[in-house]
Amino acid sequence: MDVYLIRHTEVSVGRRVAYGQTDVDLADVYEEQRDKLLLHLPVDPMAIFSSPLSRCKRLATDLATALSVGSRIETAPGQTNVIDAHQPVVQYDDRLKEFHFGDWEMKPWADIDRAELDPWMADFVNVRTPNGENFSDLFGRVSSFWQEQILPLADQPTSQSVCIVSHGGVIRALLCLFLDLSLQNAYRINLDYGAVTKLTLTGSSYTIQYINR
């Protein structure tokens, strides 16, 4: 079974703010980045899972429509409609939300008290943000999602492809799981906005086909 890990497109607040689980607007390049990542995705996936945050929800909804299968008829010169389409249902799961920064949500990184920030930066795997989580917490919920939602699909005799629309932290956590990487090294993996990572799941074996396309 092929699994496509899809990071949401660029957000308007930029990288200088700890936006985490806060709903933020998408940047103006949304449609361009969406159409580019569609080139790497299969038609008619068996399932689409998504974070419920709006920056993922919009993309997952658009992907469900774009990847549906049906008969196309011409309704006007140069215009077509899809009839009898099979559109995959998007399943939202809170475990696919981004890292929770707690009291730091929507604060510019430069404005966070160094007495709080430095210990977390030195050991984000174990040190929690104030009223938030650490990376081990994120890894735990993401691993639980994978075990409960994805692995059973791989056991089906007619298993097809699956798409997961989520965030940089979540996808890095999954790659740590697949590659048996130390969580401390998760952010050594570069993931662009609107990028696709593909892996193949065969039994209990993972093969990474590509990262960050």
N, C-alpha and C positions, 0 to 999 in steps of 0.2 A: 504494500500500500504506500502510495506517495503522499507525503504531507507537506503542505506549503505554508510556511510561517511568514506572515505579511505584517510589516510594520506600518502603522498609520502614516499618512502624508504629513507634510510640514505644518507646524502650528504657528499662529501669529505672534505668540509671546516670545519666541526665540529660546535660545539655550541658556540665557543668563538668569532665568527664573526657575525655581523649584516647583513646577506645576503639578507633578505627580498625578494624584487622583482627582484633581480639579478639572471640571469641564472647561475647555478653552476653545476659542475659535480656530478654524483652519486658515492657513495662509491662502493667498489668491492663486497659488499654483496648484490647487487641489486637483482640478480636472486634468491638467497636464500630467501630473504625477500618477493619478489614477489610471489614465489611459496607457501610460508607459508600463506600469506593473501588470496590467492585464495581458500584455504580450507573453508573460511567463507563466500564466495560469491555465489550467485545463478547463475544457468545457464540461459542464454537468458534473461538478463534484458531488460526492455522496453526501457531504455535510459541510456546512460553514459554521464555525464557532467564532465568537467575537466577545471582546470586552464590551460592557455596556456603556462605557464612556462615549460621548458624542463623536469624538474624532475617529473612533473605530466604528461606531454604529453606522455613521453615514457611509463609510467605505464598504462595510459588509453588506449593507442594503443595496448599494450600487453593483457590487460584485454578484450578488444573487441574481439580479436582473440581467446583467451582461453575460453571465455564464450559463443562463438557462438554455434549454434545448427545445426547439419546436420548428414548425413549418413557417417559412417566411413568404409573405405574399406582398406584391406591389400594390400600394394603396393610392399612389400618385407618382408622377414621374420623379424618380430619384428617392422615393420614400418607401420604406417597407415596414410592415408590422409582423410580429410573431404571433401565430395562433397555435392552440393546443400545446402551449409551452409547459415544460416541467421546470419549475423554479425551485432551487434548493431553499429550504427554510433556514433562516439564521437562528442559531441557538446562542443566547447570551449567558455568560457565566462570570460572576463576580471575581472568581479566582484568576481571571485573565486581566484584571485591572493592573495599572502601572504601580510602581513602588509608592507606598503611602508615606509622604514626608511629614505628616502630622502638623505640628505648629509651624513648620517651615513652608507649608503650602502657599504658593504664589508670592513668596518672598524672593527678591533678588539674592543670588548667592552672596554677593558682596555685602549685604546687610545682615547676614546671619552672624550672631555672636561667635567669634573664633573659639571661645571657651567651650561652646557646644559643637561647633562644626569640626574642629581639628580631631577630636577623639573619634568621631564618626568617620571622617575621611581616612583615618589610620586603620580602622577596623570596621568597615560598613557591614561586614558579614555578621558580626555579633553585637555591635553597638546599635541600639535603636534610636531613631530620631524622637524628639519629645512628642509623646502621644501618637507616635507613628510606628514604624516597623523597622527591622533590619533585613538584610538580604537573605538570611536564613529563613525568616518568616515568608518572604516572597517565594523562595525556592520550595518551601513546604507546600504552599497552596497550589503552586503551579504543578508540582509533581503529583499532587492529589488529583488535580484536573486530568492530567495525562493518564494516570492509572484508571480513573473511573470512566472517562469519556472516550479516549482515543484507543487504548489497547483493546477493548472489546470489539471495536470496529475492525481492527486488523485480523481478528480471529474469524470473521465472517468469510465464507467461501467465495462470495462475489464482491469482496472489498474493492472499492475504487479510491479515488483521491479525496483528500480532506483539506480544507483551507482553514487556517486559524488567523484571525485578524486581531492584532494585539499591539504591544508596546515594546520599546527597546529593552527594558529590564526583564520583562517576561520572556522574550525570545532568547536573550542571553542566558537566563536561567535554564531554559530548555536545552540550549546547546551545551551547557555545563553538564546536564543530565546525560545527554547522548554521548558526549565525548569524554565523560568522566574527568572533567576539568575541575580544579580547585575554584570554589566560588570567589575567592579573592582575586582571581584572574578574569572574572566575567567581563569586565569593562575593557579588557585588551582586545575584545572582538568589536570591530567596527561595524555598525549597522546604520545605514542612511535612512532618512525618512522615505517612505514609499518603496522600500526595498523588499525583495522576496528571497527567502532561504528555502531550499528544497531538500528533503531527506526521504529515504526509502526505508520503510519498516518491514522486515522479513522475520517473522517469528519474534524472537527477543533481540534480534540484531538490527542495528541502525547503520545506515550508510548515508553520509552527507554528500549530496550531489553538487550543491553549490551554496555559497553564503553571500548575501548582500548584492543581489543583482537588481 
